[in-house]
Amino acid sequence: YLLYIGAGCVAAAGIISMLKTLPMIVRSIKSGLAGMSGGGAVKAYRRTEDDLPMSFVLLGSLGLIVVLAAFLMTEVGVVSAVIGALLVVLFGFLFVTVSARLTGEIGSSSNPISGMTVATLMLTCLIFLALGMTSTTDRILALSIAAVVCIASSNGGTTAQSLKTGFLVGGTPRA
């Protein structure tokens, strides 16, 4: 019983952290999309606020979906590969944001990688169960999705630490 209670607690912590971060995620998306639809007007901003454009982020996400789906197609069917790639981007986006925020605010010792990974695995398995994807190959796909999100969360925390250090010394985020 302890194993399931522990896994449930870790997953619940990951999901609760994500829900608490959702307002910040929504504000960031709105801000980024507003920057894309600026209508050609150039806004004055400080060098320390020069970040990657949202179009770069969206094109990069689309490229990631294509590359992940192509990689996964070597092991699973086309539909499963596309579903897997979309889930990686969705959970990666949500959980990397949580990981980066907590690591940036508190430090790398508080990076909630285990909670994000277990939550990803549990939510992916629930989605797969609802879609009737219960074969051995689908189980491996679920583990692969969780593994990629785990690595992405780790990298998100590292990036947040770098951005925080850059901010403290007056660096440019884009660089």
HUGISUL-V779708 format. One record per residue. N is the residue number from 1. RES is the residue in three letters. PHI is phi in whole degrees, 0 to 359 (none if undefined). OMEGA is omega in whole degrees, -180 to 180 (* if undefined). Layout:
{{N RES PHI OMEGA} {N RES PHI OMEGA}}
//
This chain:
{{1 TYR none -177} {2 LEU 299 -180} {3 LEU 301 -178} {4 TYR 289 178} {5 ILE 295 179} {6 GLY 298 179} {7 ALA 296 178} {8 GLY 295 178} {9 CYS 295 -180} {10 VAL 295 179} {11 ALA 294 179} {12 ALA 298 178} {13 ALA 298 178} {14 GLY 296 -179} {15 ILE 290 178} {16 ILE 296 177} {17 SER 300 180} {18 MET 296 -180} {19 LEU 296 178} {20 LYS 292 -178} {21 THR 272 -176} {22 LEU 306 179} {23 PRO 301 178} {24 MET 294 179} {25 ILE 297 -180} {26 VAL 297 178} {27 ARG 299 -179} {28 SER 295 179} {29 ILE 296 179} {30 LYS 300 180} {31 SER 296 180} {32 GLY 294 179} {33 LEU 290 177} {34 ALA 295 177} {35 GLY 293 178} {36 MET 288 -176} {37 SER 261 -179} {38 GLY 289 178} {39 GLY 68 177} {40 GLY 86 179} {41 ALA 287 -180} {42 VAL 266 178} {43 LYS 271 174} {44 ALA 276 177} {45 TYR 213 -179} {46 ARG 286 179} {47 ARG 302 -179} {48 THR 286 176} {49 GLU 252 -179} {50 ASP 283 -176} {51 ASP 247 177} {52 LEU 295 178} {53 PRO 291 -179} {54 MET 298 179} {55 SER 298 177} {56 PHE 295 180} {57 VAL 295 -179} {58 LEU 292 177} {59 LEU 295 176} {60 GLY 297 178} {61 SER 295 178} {62 LEU 297 177} {63 GLY 299 178} {64 LEU 297 178} {65 ILE 299 -179} {66 VAL 297 -178} {67 VAL 294 179} {68 LEU 297 180} {69 ALA 297 179} {70 ALA 296 179} {71 PHE 295 -178} {72 LEU 290 -180} {73 MET 297 178} {74 THR 289 -178} {75 GLU 247 -177} {76 VAL 233 180} {77 GLY 291 -177} {78 VAL 298 -178} {79 VAL 296 179} {80 SER 297 179} {81 ALA 295 180} {82 VAL 293 177} {83 ILE 299 179} {84 GLY 298 180} {85 ALA 295 178} {86 LEU 295 179} {87 LEU 293 177} {88 VAL 299 -179} {89 VAL 293 -180} {90 LEU 297 -178} {91 PHE 292 177} {92 GLY 299 179} {93 PHE 301 -177} {94 LEU 291 -172} {95 PHE 280 175} {96 VAL 293 178} {97 THR 298 178} {98 VAL 298 -179} {99 SER 299 -179} {100 ALA 295 -179} {101 ARG 296 -179} {102 LEU 294 179} {103 THR 292 179} {104 GLY 293 -178} {105 GLU 280 -171} {106 ILE 254 -178} {107 GLY 134 -174} {108 SER 292 179} {109 SER 289 -180} {110 SER 256 -180} {111 ASN 294 -173} {112 PRO 274 -175} {113 ILE 300 -177} {114 SER 297 179} {115 GLY 296 180} {116 MET 293 -179} {117 THR 292 -180} {118 VAL 294 178} {119 ALA 297 177} {120 THR 299 -179} {121 LEU 297 -179} {122 MET 294 180} {123 LEU 293 177} {124 THR 297 179} {125 CYS 295 176} {126 LEU 296 178} {127 ILE 296 179} {128 PHE 298 179} {129 LEU 298 179} {130 ALA 296 180} {131 LEU 272 -179} {132 GLY 77 -180} {133 MET 268 -174} {134 THR 236 -179} {135 SER 283 178} {136 THR 298 178} {137 THR 297 179} {138 ASP 292 176} {139 ARG 294 178} {140 ILE 294 177} {141 LEU 298 178} {142 ALA 298 178} {143 LEU 295 179} {144 SER 294 178} {145 ILE 299 180} {146 ALA 297 -180} {147 ALA 295 -180} {148 VAL 294 178} {149 VAL 294 176} {150 CYS 300 179} {151 ILE 294 178} {152 ALA 296 178} {153 SER 296 177} {154 SER 298 179} {155 ASN 294 177} {156 GLY 298 177} {157 GLY 295 179} {158 THR 297 179} {159 THR 296 179} {160 ALA 297 178} {161 GLN 297 179} {162 SER 295 179} {163 LEU 294 179} {164 LYS 296 178} {165 THR 298 177} {166 GLY 300 178} {167 PHE 297 -178} {168 LEU 296 180} {169 VAL 261 177} {170 GLY 83 -179} {171 GLY 280 177} {172 THR 261 -177} {173 PRO 303 -178} {174 ARG 299 -179} {175 ALA 284 *}}
//
